[in-house]
Amino acid sequence: MSLKLRRPPFRTYSITQLCQEFGATPRALRFYEEQGLLFPARREQTRIYSYKDRARLALIMRGRRVGLSVAEIRDILDLYDEEGEVAQNAHAIRVFQKRIDALLAQRQAVEEAIDALRQASGRLESRYFPEGSLPA
């Protein structure tokens, strides 16, 4: 007995369903549509999102979570249709590396700020509250 594997039926999603699934707001989805990242069909005033829109939204949300700009995300998504998966992935790697470098520089700046605040706090405590009797 052989199993026939079937493609799942074409599924559509409402804006409410996608917002609930991804923790996004309707305003955010409409913004991504305006920016050319999502392409829902319309049935009168209702937006109908496809499985492809859902997959793109998952990538958009991940990209935004790590601080990628809408333009960077659009460039990555558009490359798939324009030049294929290999070009898309190569570009994504370059964008990700750039973001990693920026985050590392940001982390260094935060660590330096924390050190400066600890030193200033220590100086103030030792000068004004030498017995550790810092008021609440």
N, C-alpha and C positions, 0 to 999 in steps of 0.2 A: 504494500500500500504506500503510495507516494503522497506526500503533502504538496498541495499547490499553494505557493505563497502568492498572496494577492497584495496589491498596493492598497493602502488604506483609502477609503473614499475621500474625495476632495472635501475638505472641511473649511468652513468659514467661521469667523469670529466677530463678535460685536466689539465695539469700543469698550463697553463695560467688562466683557470677559477678559480682554487683554489688559485692561487697567488692573483688574483684580489679580490676574496671574503674575504680572510683572511689577506690581506696586507703583504703577505710573498714574498720572492724572489724565483725564480726557484732554485737558489743555496741552499737556506734553505731546500726546499722540497727534493732535492737530498741528502743533508746531513742527513735529518731525515730518508730517505730510507737507506743510508749507515749505520746508527746507529740502524737499525732494528725497527724503529717506524712506518714506512709506507711500504706497500707492493704492489705497483702498478703493474698491468699486463703490458705486452709489446706487442706492435704491431709494429714490426720492431724497429725503433729507438724511437718511441713515447711511452710515459708513459700514461697508462690509469688507472685513480684512481677510486675506487669503492665508494659507499656510506659509507662503513665501513672505508675506508681511510679518507674520508671527516670528519666523526665523530671523528676519532682518531686525525686528524689534528686540529680540534676545541679544543680538550682536550690538545694537545701539545701546541698550541698557548696560551691558558689560563694558563697552567703551566709555560711556559716561561715568560709570562707577570708578574707573581708573584714571579719569581726568582727561580723556581725549576730547578734543573739540568736535563740534558738529561737522565742521569742514573736513577734519581728519577722518571721521567716521564715513562721511559721504564719499571721500576719495577711495577709501578701502572698499566700500560696498560697490561703487561704480566700476571699479577695476574688474570685478568678476564678470560683469556683462560685456565690458569693452575688450579685455585682453585675456580673460580666463583665470582659473584658480591659481596657477603657479605665479603669475604676475601679481595677483591679489595678495597672495601669501608673502611674496618677497617684499612688497610695499608695506604690508602690515608689520613685518619684522623690523623694517627700518623705522616706522612710526613708533612701535613699541620700544625700541632701543632708545630713541630720542626721549620718550616719556620717562623711561627708567632713569636716564641721565638727569633729567630735570628733577625727578623725585629724589634722587640721591643728593643733588645740590640743595634741594629744599630741606632734606633731613639734616644735612650738615649745618645749614643756617639755623634750624630749630635747635639742634644740639648746642651750638654756640650761644644762642639766646638763653637757653636753660642754664648753661654754665655761668653766663654773665649775671643772670638773676640770682642764682645760688650764691655767688660771690658777694653781690650787693646785699642780699638778705643776711648773709653771715656777718658782714661788716656792721650792718645796722643792729643786729641782735647782740653782737658782742659789745658794741658801744652803748646801746640804750637799755639792754636787758641782759646784763652779764650773768645773772643767776638763772637764766632761763625762765623768767617770770613774765613771759610775753602775754599781754592781756588778750582775752578772747575776742 
